[in-house]
Amino acid sequence: MSQPNPQPPLLSQRAAVILLLGVLSAVAAVVLTVLGGAATTTGLLAGGTAFAAAVMFFNAIID
């Protein structure tokens, strides 16, 4: 039996896509940085920066 008034989702589809693309960009940045010979901590810093930049970028271009 369905509920008469279902709750809205916690995250919109647009926000989920933007965050997913940000996470994928961050993972790619970490992997490429570490494989390039840098320390793991440097890779994590690069990944954090890539995540922030990717979220801002994809937020601006996804309508």
DAGI-V287647 format. One record per helix or strand. SS is the DSSP state (~ for helix, > for strand). FROM is the first residue (numbers start at 1). TO is the last residue. Records with the same first field share a line. If there is no record, write none. Layout:
SS=FROM-TO, FROM-TO
This chain:
~=13-35, 40-61
